[in-house]
Amino acid sequence: TSLGEERYEAGLMLMAAHLKFKGYQVYYFGADLPVGQLEPLVAAIKPDVICLSYIQGGNIFQDYKVFKQLEVPICLGGPIVQNQDVIGKIQAEANPHIHICRKTTGREIAQYIE
């Protein structure tokens, strides 16, 4: 499972801190969460949004199959979403629950999520 293979979490940590300071309830699961655990977590927690950060294009496409099954907004960010080829492939799927965040600072990311 690729979620657990992704190790770029600085942006997520900054975004989580900004949202927490603004009073939002934030669950942060770190970089070792297997993608197979995402669906049971969503069922248990019922989040308003899921935010994920990626550095590897292959991983984002592998995990995308799971994302399509979830009925909660998913925000994808990280260095890989700056790659126009990756963005094009994701947008070609045209899933209304999946959003791309190309912001680069914790504050910008938190504002995008709000």
ChimeraX attribute file (.defattr): number of C-alpha atoms within 10 A of each C-alpha:
attribute: neighborCount
match mode: 1-to-1
recipient: residues
	/A:1	14
	/A:2	19
	/A:3	22
	/A:4	14
	/A:5	16
	/A:6	20
	/A:7	14
	/A:8	17
	/A:9	17
	/A:10	13
	/A:11	21
	/A:12	22
	/A:13	14
	/A:14	17
	/A:15	23
	/A:16	22
	/A:17	18
	/A:18	19
	/A:19	20
	/A:20	14
	/A:21	11
	/A:22	10
	/A:23	9
	/A:24	12
	/A:25	12
	/A:26	14
	/A:27	11
	/A:28	12
	/A:29	7
	/A:30	15
	/A:31	17
	/A:32	13
	/A:33	15
	/A:34	14
	/A:35	18
	/A:36	14
	/A:37	11
	/A:38	16
	/A:39	14
	/A:40	10
	/A:41	11
	/A:42	16
	/A:43	11
	/A:44	9
	/A:45	9
	/A:46	12
	/A:47	14
	/A:48	10
	/A:49	16
	/A:50	19
	/A:51	18
	/A:52	21
	/A:53	23
	/A:54	21
	/A:55	18
	/A:56	18
	/A:57	15
	/A:58	13
	/A:59	17
	/A:60	22
	/A:61	15
	/A:62	14
	/A:63	16
	/A:64	15
	/A:65	11
	/A:66	13
	/A:67	21
	/A:68	15
	/A:69	10
	/A:70	16
	/A:71	15
	/A:72	17
	/A:73	17
	/A:74	20
	/A:75	19
	/A:76	18
	/A:77	23
	/A:78	21
	/A:79	16
	/A:80	20
	/A:81	23
	/A:82	16
	/A:83	11
	/A:84	10
	/A:85	12
	/A:86	17
	/A:87	15
	/A:88	11
	/A:89	11
	/A:90	18
	/A:91	14
	/A:92	9
	/A:93	11
	/A:94	10
	/A:95	12
	/A:96	12
	/A:97	15
	/A:98	22
	/A:99	17
	/A:100	18
	/A:101	19
	/A:102	19
	/A:103	18
	/A:104	13
	/A:105	14
	/A:106	19
	/A:107	17
	/A:108	16
	/A:109	23
	/A:110	20
	/A:111	13
	/A:112	14
	/A:113	16
	/A:114	9
